[in-house]
Amino acid sequence: MDLWIDKTEIEDRALKVRQEHNIQTYGIKDIFSMIEQRGIDLIRYPFGKNELLGFSTVFEGKKIIVSNSSEIIAREIYTIAHELGHIIYDFEDKNHDVKIDVDIDEESEDISESRAYYFANCLLMPEQQLMMFIKYVLNKTSRELRALDIVRIQLEFQVSYAAAVKRLHEIGFISTSHKSELFNERSRITSNSLFKMIEADEKLLKSTDVIKVPSKYYEFVISNYENGYIPFSSLQKTLALIGIDAEIFKKEEQNEEKNGEQLDIDDVFEEFK
């Protein structure tokens, strides 16, 4: 990264986040629950593969992270960690701009993106925990690391193959040539085959396409409909996301409109299409 970021401060901040949640394992096993425990609204939505990774913002004082569940789970986890970096560093001055991430690249020329990238690495793969896992669990030296070892790191730290290899190179544990060798080995064998070779659960390599929105959002929409602030069509589209038939909430037609302006649920995602 060409831009200057305070890596020591970022490492310390990421460590404190892990301590706040009493993370005792090498990796974070459930980042989804961790985000919710921090009082951040996490919305997971299948926008489609390669459309965008996710975004974060602060709306009316509420911190929000949105991730694309059409991406493989390892990529979605990394995106959420990255967006948490934005929440921590980029909204402290009450700046409510939306941070949209279509791609996450360690070579970004944007200091905000570089910082969030490094924070995600430190949160998911702290240097000390990574070294301890390799030494005491894998029982390997840096030169001995092969593709199957990277898969085992993936499983423990819940990250992608690429993220694990890049992190090992970032902290100076493997050389540039070794990094290339590991990527070449994965290309020859493929990630699916590597997982099968050690009979590992392949869920990290798959997307969930899940739709998960905090329940209070649905309660808010139902309440607004019942009070006449939004039309039935908006309620219908919102509840359809979780498979609920809005007909059970439908009122008489004369109560469908109130005070002129109405909120259309399409507007919520229009900017991100």
N, C-alpha and C positions, 0 to 999 in steps of 0.2 A: 504494500500500500504506500503510495507516494505521499498521501496526506498525513499530517501528524495527528495522532490521537494518543491520549494518555493511557497506555496499555496497563500500567500498574494500577491505576485508579479503576479501570474497567474490570480487571481481574478481581480486585477487592470488592467491588460492587456486586459482581456475579456470585462471589463466595458468600457474601452477606445474605443474598437472596436464598441461596441454598441453606444457610444456617437458620434463617427465619422459618423455613419449612422443615427443619430437622431432617434433611436428606442424609440418610445413613449409608445408602448404597453408592456404588461407584457412579452410576448414571441415574437420571431422573426417570422413574418408572411410569409416572402419570402426570405429564405436564398439563393436561387438560384440567384436572382437579386442582393442580397448583395455581393455575391462573385464576380459577374461580375463587379459591381461598384468598387470593389477593384483592378480592373485591372488584375484579375486572370482568366485564361482560364479554364472554367468548361466544361468538357466533360461527358455526361451521356450516358451510354451504357449498354445494357442488356447482361451481361456476363453469366447469368444463376444463379438461386438461389443457395446459399451456395457455390458458386465458390470463390468469394472474395467480400469484401465490397467496396474497392476502393484503390486508391493510389495517391501519390502526388510527384512532382519533380520540378526541375527548369531546363529547357532546353534552351540553348542559351540565358540565361538571362530572359526567360519567365516563370512565375510561372504557374503551371498546376495542377489542381485537376481533378481526374477521379472518378466517382461514378458508382456503379452497380445499374442500374434502374430495375433489376429483383427482388431486395429486396423490401419489403414494404416501402412505402414512409417515414414513421417515422424513419425507420432504415437508409434509404438513407440520410435523413436530418442530422441525428446524425453523420453519416460517414463523410459528407462534413464538419461539424463543427470540427470533429476530424482531418481531413486532413488540415484544416486551421491552426490548432494548430501546425502541422508539418511544414507548410509553414512559420509560424511566428518564430518558435523556432529552427528548424533543418536545415534551409538553409541560415541562416544569414552569415555563413562563406564560402558561395559560394560552399558548398558541394552539388554536383548534383546527389547524389545517389537517387534511387527511394525508397520511403517509401510505401511498400505494406502492406495493412491490410486485412488479411483473417478473423480475429476475433478481436473484441475490448473488452478487459477485464480489469476491474479495478484492478485486481490482477497481472497485468503484472510485470515481473521482469526487464523489459527494461525501463530505466528512460525516454527515449524519448516517449514511448507509455503511460506511467503513466502521463506524463505532458500533452500530447495531449488529453488523456481521461479527465483529470481534467479541461483542458481549454474548451472542448466541453460542459461539465456540466455547467461551469460558464457562458459561452456565451449563451447557450440556456435556462438555468434555474438559473439565478442569485439568490443568497440566499434572498436578500431583496425583489425582485419582487415576488419570490415564496411565501414568508411569507405574503406579502401584498395581494396577490391573495387569499390565504387561509383565511386570516382574514376578508377582506372586500368584496370579491365576494362569496366565499363559506360560509363565516360566521361560520367557524368551528374551534375547538381547535384540537390539534394533536391527542388526544385520540378519537375524533369523526370521524376521517377520515375513510371512507369505500371505497370499490372498485369503486362505481359510482363517488366519489369525485376525485379519481385518473384519471378516464376517462375525467372528466372536466378539470383537470390539463393537460392531454394529448392534448386536443383540443386547449387550450390556448397557450401552449408552444411548440406544434407541435413535441412531442416526443412519444416514446413507453411507454407502461405501466411499463415495467421493468425499463427503464431509470428514470422515474418519482419516482418510489418507492425507487430505489437505491440512488437517489439524496436526497430524504427526510431523508433517513437513514444516508447518508454521512454528512449532515449538523447537525445531531443530533436532528432532529425534531421528528422522530419516533424511537422507540426502536427496537432492533433486533427481539423480539417476535412479535411486531406489523407489522414489515416488512414481517415476515413469514405469518402472518394472512392475509395480503393483497394479497400476492401471492397465498395463498390457496383459498381465495375467488374468485380470477380471474380464477383459475383452475376449480373450481366448476361451475362457471357461463359461462365462456369463454368471450373473448373480444368482439366478434361479438354480443353476447347477451347483454352485458353491453351497447354497443353503441346503440343498438336498443331500450333498455329500456328508454333512454333519447332522442330518435329520433335524434341521432347525425349522421352527415355525416361520413361514414365508410372509406373515402379515405385514412386515415392514416394507415389503416390495409391492403391496397392493393398496389401492385406494378404498376408502369406505363409502364415498359418495353420500355420507350421512348429512342430514339436515338437523342441526341442533341449535335452538334459540332459547335463551333463558325464559322460563315460564312467565316471569313478570311482564315480558313483552306481549305475550298473548293475552294476559289479564288486562293489560293496558288497552289493547285493541278492542277487546270485548267491552270493556267499560266505556270507551269512546263511542262505540257503536250504540250501546244501550242509552247513552246520554245524547245521541243524535249528532255527534261531531264528525263521524265518518259514515259513508254509505255502506250498504250491505255488501256490495261488490268487493270492497276493500277487506271487510271481515272475512268474506268467502275465500279470497285469495290467500289471506294470511293463515287461516286455519287449515287450508288445503295443504300447506307445507308439512303439517304433522298428521295429515290424514283424518281430520275431524270435519264432519259435515256441518256447515254453518247454519243449515236450515233449522236446527234446534234452537238457535238464538234469534231467528228472524221475527221481526215485529210487523205491525201493520204498515202498509205502504206510505200512509200519510206521515209517519214518523221517520221516514228515510232521510229527510233533509232537515238541516237546521242551520240558521245563521249563514246561509250562502256558501262559503268556501268549504270544500271537502278535501280530505286527504286520500290520495290514491296510493296503494301499496307499491304500485309500479315505480313511483318516484323514488322509493328507497334505494333500489338497485340500478336506476337508470344511469347514474354517473359511471357505473362500473361495468356496463355492458360492452 
